[in-house]
Amino acid sequence: MILVGNLRYDKAHMGISVGIVKDGGVLFLNSGNTKKNGDWITKHTIFEIGSITKTFTATILADLELQGLISLDDPLGKYLGFPVAFGGTDIKLIDVATHTSGIQRDLSNRPDFDTILESLRTTKLVTKPGEVFAYSNLGFAVLGYVIEKVTGSTYENVVREYILDKIGMANTVVFLTEKQEALRAVPHSKNGEAVSPRITSGSWIAVGYLKSTAYDMTKYIMANLGQASKTNNQLQRAISLAQRRHRTANDSGGRTYNMGLAWTYGRSIHGTNNPILFQDGVTPGYVSSLVLSHHLNAGIIVLSNHYRESGETGIVNPFELAILLLNVIRDNQ
């Protein structure tokens, strides 16, 4: 069953597209425009999904583990050609995938991989791998490099072969065709001004450069809830491995994180033994949130083409909206 609805959203904040999956049914809520005086937002409007891309990267990594092409316990240095360690403890792939590697958060201007390698050679880690949670975009760029090295293909080709084509995500891409460009929601700053979309290539794509639609992302939600077709058994196994709780660690402030591969286990909204899984995305001019509840057999994707800074009021917070919608589902079961 597919329903299309409307969501009230201040037009000054441009647009928002929401996909809701519950027990295999799908509901789409859309409001606003692709740009000022532009087309209406629909379930087929294309947005950047930012760091939600990391969950795709993690699923590919899990698939490579299941194929025996890598081990999550492999030292990162095996693929870089030099050791990356702290106090004699090597960083493992699983440390990177759970944001517990000690690798710094980012590099300015997202440089080429030779510069990344030089940074990893010379940077001294400040925490022992596997012990402290510290979110790292740079770490996932390195995982993108590992994926390309192991498969002998580009990240764009691998994500299409391993995930997108298997579940019919035709409008989830790195680089837009001319036809897809016409469907793009123009990114906007917090002041409502259009900003230029980002351009990147190479391993940084694995960090947060996929673009998608609410329609496509509901297919991804279904797969992540175990509802992909029986012909995609390998994908389901990889998704299960990526979602498994692999690491529990505190950040430098003492907050505890329970991590899958890329996925974060969040607070429970329906019983202490039934946490949500989530990943948010923020890029210049876009914000997004993907939240799953296996307990409710439900998932929410929220996509917007208006940047929202932390603490800014009067603008929809995608994660908070997703949680609100899951609470509505819970209350109406």
Secondary structure, DSSP 8 states (H G I E B T S, - for coil): -EEEEE----GGG-EEEEEEEETTEEEEEEEEBSSTT--B--TT-BEE-GGGHHHHHHHHHHHHHHHTS--TTSBTHHHHSS--EETTEE-BHHHHHTT-S---S--TT---HHHHHHHHHH---SS-TTTB----HHHHHHHHHHHHHHHTS-HHHHHIIIIIHHHT-TT-BSS--HHHHTTB---B-TTS-B-------GGGHHHH--EE-HHHHHHHHHHHTT-S-GGGHHHHHHHHHHHS--EEEE-TTS-EEEESSS-EE---SS-TT---EEEEEEETTEEEEEEEETTTTEEEEEEESB---TT--SS--HHHHHHHHHHHHHHT-
